[in-house]
């Protein structure tokens, strides 16, 4: 494990602000933007390779983990609603499987960040793909059975599609654990989207 330092945390925090807006760019572009946001006293000549060497992960990997944690947590929250909002066995089954798959991934991502001496919470308020607005969550909590089933499926399909878009930024990661996690999320959630779309077509 690489040594922890305030310099590392400040650098990653600064870099994290720009990663999403430059997700289509390479690490060099990210590092270039990050240098403009570094606190005073931090050398502005820092290179992309140095920036990445300060932590166990690249800036894009840090942002992926920090953003996927609350994204997964919302999916688990939505899935938990099914227990009291529907009696449909198919909905209850997929909701249970979503929770069983994503809660361990939440724990894994938190541990990856903590072990690297990095915060698990984001230090920015950039939006995440597929996150369900609170107004829609409120609607879900107020409906039952067939009405809940349709809203649940529609919301979770969008949520899963958002997660798959987020994983695309790290599918080519050189970190084997990050790459494997991204591939797993993509594979499982792609299959669940197909399943949920089929369920949504059932009267």
C-alpha positions in Angstrom: 0.0 0.0 0.0 1.3 3.4 -0.9 1.9 5.9 2.0 -0.9 8.1 3.1 -0.5 11.9 3.2 -2.5 15.1 3.3 -0.9 15.9 -0.1 -2.4 12.7 -1.6 -5.9 13.5 -0.2 -5.8 17.1 -1.4 -4.6 16.1 -4.8 -7.2 13.4 -5.3 -10.0 15.7 -4.0 -8.9 18.3 -6.5 -8.7 15.9 -9.3 -12.1 14.4 -8.5 -13.9 17.6 -9.2 -13.0 17.4 -12.9 -13.0 13.7 -13.7 -16.7 13.4 -14.6 -16.6 16.4 -17.0 -13.6 14.8 -18.7 -14.6 11.2 -18.7 -14.0 10.9 -22.4 -10.4 12.2 -22.0 -7.3 10.5 -20.9 -5.4 10.7 -17.6 -3.2 13.4 -19.0 -6.2 15.6 -19.6 -7.6 14.9 -16.2 -4.3 15.7 -14.5 -4.0 18.9 -16.5 -7.3 20.2 -15.3 -6.6 19.0 -11.8 -3.4 21.0 -11.6 -5.5 24.2 -12.0 -7.5 23.3 -8.9 -4.6 22.3 -6.6 -4.4 24.2 -3.3 -1.7 26.8 -2.9 1.6 25.3 -1.9 1.1 22.2 -4.0 3.5 22.0 -7.0 1.6 22.8 -10.2 4.2 20.9 -12.2 2.8 17.6 -11.0 2.6 15.1 -13.8 -0.2 12.6 -14.6 2.1 9.7 -13.6 2.9 11.4 -10.3 -0.7 12.2 -9.6 -1.6 8.5 -10.1 1.3 7.3 -8.0 0.1 9.3 -5.0 -2.7 6.8 -4.5 -3.5 3.2 -5.2 -6.0 4.4 -7.9 -6.2 6.8 -10.7 -8.4 9.9 -10.3 -11.1 8.3 -12.5 -11.1 5.1 -10.4 -11.5 7.1 -7.2 -14.5 9.0 -8.6 -16.0 5.7 -10.0 -15.8 4.2 -6.5 -17.0 7.3 -4.7 -20.0 7.7 -7.0 -20.9 4.1 -7.3 -21.2 3.6 -3.6 -24.2 6.0 -3.2 -25.6 4.8 -6.5 -25.6 1.2 -5.2 -27.0 2.3 -1.9 -30.0 3.9 -3.6 -30.6 0.6 -5.5 -30.6 -1.3 -2.2 -33.0 1.3 -0.7 -35.4 1.0 -3.6 -35.2 -2.8 -3.6 -36.1 -2.9 0.1 -39.3 -1.0 -0.6 -40.6 -4.1 -2.5 -41.0 -6.1 0.8 -43.8 -3.8 1.9 -45.1 -2.5 -1.4 -45.8 -5.6 -3.5 -46.7 -9.3 -3.3 -45.5 -10.0 -6.8 -43.1 -13.0 -6.5 -41.1 -11.9 -9.6 -40.6 -8.4 -8.3 -39.7 -9.6 -4.8 -37.2 -12.0 -6.3 -35.4 -9.5 -8.5 -35.4 -6.9 -5.7 -33.8 -9.4 -3.4 -31.2 -10.4 -5.9 -30.3 -6.7 -6.6 -29.7 -6.2 -2.8 -27.7 -9.4 -2.5 -25.5 -8.4 -5.4 -25.0 -4.7 -4.6 -24.6 -4.6 -0.8 -21.4 -6.7 -0.9 -20.1 -4.5 -3.7 -20.8 -1.4 -1.6 -18.7 -3.0 1.2 -16.0 -3.9 -1.2 -15.8 -0.4 -2.7 -15.7 1.3 0.7 -12.9 -1.0 1.8 -10.9 -0.3 -1.3 -11.1 3.4 -0.7 -10.5 3.1 3.1 -7.5 0.8 2.6 -6.0 3.4 0.3 -6.5 6.2 2.9 -9.2 7.8 0.7 -12.6 9.2 1.7 -15.6 7.1 0.8 -17.8 10.2 0.4 -17.6 12.4 -2.6 -16.4 16.0 -2.1 -18.4 17.3 -5.0 -22.1 17.4 -6.0 -21.9 16.3 -9.6 -24.9 14.2 -10.7 -24.7 10.5 -11.2 -26.2 8.6 -14.1 -29.6 7.0 -13.4 -30.1 8.3 -9.8 -33.8 8.5 -9.0 -35.1 11.9 -7.8 -36.6 12.1 -4.3 -40.0 12.9 -5.8 -40.0 9.6 -7.6 -38.9 7.7 -4.5 -41.8 9.3 -2.7 -44.2 8.1 -5.4 -42.8 4.6 -5.0 -43.4 4.6 -1.3 -47.0 5.6 -1.8 -48.2 2.9 -4.2 -48.8 -0.7 -3.9 -48.8 -3.9 -5.9 -49.2 -3.5 -9.7 -48.7 0.3 -9.6 -45.5 -0.2 -7.5 -44.3 -3.0 -9.8 -44.4 -0.7 -12.9 -42.8 2.2 -11.2 -40.1 0.0 -9.5 -39.2 -1.7 -12.8 -39.1 1.6 -14.8 -37.0 3.3 -12.1 -34.6 0.3 -11.7 -34.1 -0.1 -15.4 -33.0 3.6 -15.7 -30.9 3.1 -12.5 -29.1 0.1 -13.9 -28.5 1.8 -17.3 -26.9 4.7 -15.4 -24.6 2.3 -13.5 -23.5 0.6 -16.7 -22.6 4.0 -18.2 -20.6 4.8 -15.1 -18.6 1.5 -15.3 -17.6 2.3 -18.9 -15.0 4.8 -17.5 -13.0 2.1 -15.8 -13.6 -1.0 -17.9 -10.0 -0.6 -19.3 -8.6 0.0 -15.8 -5.1 -1.4 -15.1 -6.2 -2.2 -11.6 -7.4 -5.8 -11.7 -9.9 -5.4 -8.8 -11.5 -2.3 -10.2 -11.6 -3.9 -13.7 -13.2 -7.1 -12.4 -15.7 -5.1 -10.3 -16.7 -3.0 -13.3 -17.1 -6.0 -15.5 -19.2 -7.8 -12.9 -21.5 -4.8 -12.5 -21.9 -4.5 -16.2 -22.6 -8.2 -16.7 -25.1 -8.6 -13.8 -27.0 -5.4 -14.4 -27.2 -5.9 -18.2 -28.9 -9.2 -17.6 -31.2 -7.7 -15.0 -32.3 -4.9 -17.4 -33.3 -7.6 -19.9 -35.3 -9.4 -17.2 -37.0 -6.3 -15.9 -37.9 -5.1 -19.4 -39.6 -8.4 -20.0 -41.5 -8.1 -16.7 -42.6 -4.6 -17.5 -44.3 -5.9 -20.6 -46.4 -8.3 -18.5 -49.9 -6.9 -17.9 
